[in-house]
Amino acid sequence: MILFIVLTAILCVYRGMQLWALHPPKEKNTQSPPQTSLIICYRNNGGYLRQNIDHFLSQQHDCFECIVVNDFSEHLQAEKKAWQTIKDGRLRVYHLAEHQKSHKGKKNALSFAIDKAQYEHLVFTDSDCVAPSKEWLNAISAPLNTHQISIGYAPFFKEPSLLNKLIRFDCFLAALDYLTFAKVGMPYMGVGRNMGYLKSTFLKGDGFKKHATLDSGDDDLFIQQHSKESSTEICITKESFVYSKAKASMYEFILQKSRHVSTAPKYKKSDIFLLSTLYFLRLSWWILLLLLTCTSKNTTLICAIVLFRILVSEALCFRLYKRFKEQDLVFTSFILEPILLLFYPLFHLGSLTLKHQRR
């Protein structure tokens, strides 16, 4: 029982730390956004990107270019013809062929785009993302005036299904962790759907060469590589969010998460220890709750502890849910958390056994 109380206190204190770290900025950044190169790479998803390209070209940014790289999509000639119908002087579209590949995943396309970028400040998103706010590019690029890396939040669109809530909750929970630790000077990852960094930082670290053999890692392993010597800032204003569609099936979700966690063994040992500790603290709380429910006669105390965590932790977290526009998840979080914790070993197993295919 004492261990259960201690774990509850630790988790509540950590939630308070997240609330403190992720408070909105007191003063709005008044600096002019830097000249920026927006980079989007895709494979076999050109139709969706063209439908939403106006979300990016209509950004209220004083000076930016948009570089789109078609990374060896099928029907290459049809793709070239389709892009010719979009006329905008800030848009540059490149089409890569298979013989030009030198890295796995989309690292080759990203390296190509970075080489073509004419500005020092680079912002990245994915072809299936949408930026609802016309201030998105200003928001995510603004930290690059004073920092070398900018990390944002990339949630999923809301849909009426339990799977959608589970995926969004996983995204939200992961973001709370990596944004919190980035804010306190311990960045360990970012998401390629919404981040930025300096071109000089990329070139200084020899690009993606240190992890070129891995399919993934163009975002989190880049942060791992540069977190010691680079200054990192988070961007969590509502204008800085970009949205994408969540996976429609459990298999697709497992495949996606398996690809994401496949880079975890390459993290620094200190970060592996940190993330493992957080996972086992959360899992241990639920295991102890189950054991105590089955064996302890002091059900009143158990209920009081659980209620305490719900009231303290979730009351604190509600402000975070609201800040990240995920208020509907607060009412199901105590159902989603144990489900998600049980799935994590499956994700790691999947990273070893499933064939990852980039769309």
Secondary structure, 3 states (H helix, E strand, C coil): CHHHHHHHHHHHHHHHHHHHHCCCCCCCCCCCCCCEEEEEEECCCHHHHHHHHHHHHCCCCCCEEEEEEEECCCCHHHHHHHHCCCCCCCEEEEEECHHHCCCCCCHHHHHHHHHHCCCCEEEEEECCEECCCCCHHHHHHHHHHCCCEEEECCCECCCCCHHHHHHHHHHHHHHHHHHHHHHCCCCCCCCCCCEEEEHHHHHHCCCCHHHCCCCCCCCHHHHHHHCCCCCEEEECCHHHCCEECCCCCHHHHHHHHHHHHCCHHHCCHHHHHHHHHHHHHHHHHHHHHHHHHHHCCCHHHHHHHHHHHHHHHHHHHHHHHHHCCCHHHHHCHHHHHHHHHHHHHHHHHHHHHCCCCCC
